[in-house]
Amino acid sequence: MPKMKSHSATAKRFRVTRKGKVLHHKATGNHMLTKKSGSRRRRVEGMAEVASTGEQKKLKRLLGR
């Protein structure tokens, strides 16, 4: 039986931690940053956990986990 391929677009946007949590990049942190305050920029940097367990299940299936 052939290996399962992970969904490339999903693999670029999400990451699974060792404990199985699915992380995504926070929105609005890419461009037009000069008009945003420093505290606002810091708030949107980094990753956050996907809130819905149903969504996490779908994403894990797409990632081949």
C-alpha positions in Angstrom: 0.0 0.0 0.0 1.4 3.5 -0.9 2.2 6.1 1.7 -0.3 8.8 2.5 0.6 12.2 1.2 0.0 15.2 3.4 -2.0 18.1 2.0 0.7 20.6 0.9 -1.4 23.7 1.5 -2.4 22.6 5.0 1.2 21.7 5.8 2.4 25.2 4.9 -0.2 26.8 7.2 -0.5 24.6 10.2 1.8 22.7 12.6 1.2 19.8 15.0 3.0 19.9 18.4 4.3 16.8 20.1 1.2 16.7 22.3 -1.0 16.8 19.3 -2.2 20.4 19.4 -2.7 22.1 16.0 -1.1 25.6 15.7 -1.8 28.3 13.2 -0.2 31.8 12.6 -2.2 34.7 13.9 -3.8 37.0 11.4 -2.9 40.6 10.4 0.8 40.3 11.1 2.2 40.4 7.6 1.9 43.8 6.0 1.1 47.5 6.7 2.8 47.2 10.1 3.9 50.8 10.3 0.3 52.0 11.1 -0.1 49.3 13.8 1.1 50.0 17.3 3.9 48.0 18.9 1.6 46.3 21.4 -0.8 45.3 18.6 2.1 43.9 16.5 3.4 41.9 19.5 -0.1 40.6 20.1 -0.4 39.2 16.6 3.1 37.6 16.4 3.6 33.9 16.8 1.3 31.0 16.8 -2.0 30.1 18.4 -3.9 26.9 19.0 -6.8 26.0 16.7 -9.8 26.3 19.1 -12.3 23.8 17.7 -11.6 20.1 18.3 -13.5 19.2 15.2 -11.3 21.5 13.1 -8.2 19.9 14.7 -9.5 16.5 13.7 -9.9 17.6 10.1 -6.5 19.3 9.9 -4.7 16.2 11.4 -6.3 14.0 8.8 -5.1 16.4 6.0 -1.6 16.4 7.6 -1.6 12.6 7.6 -1.5 12.1 11.4 
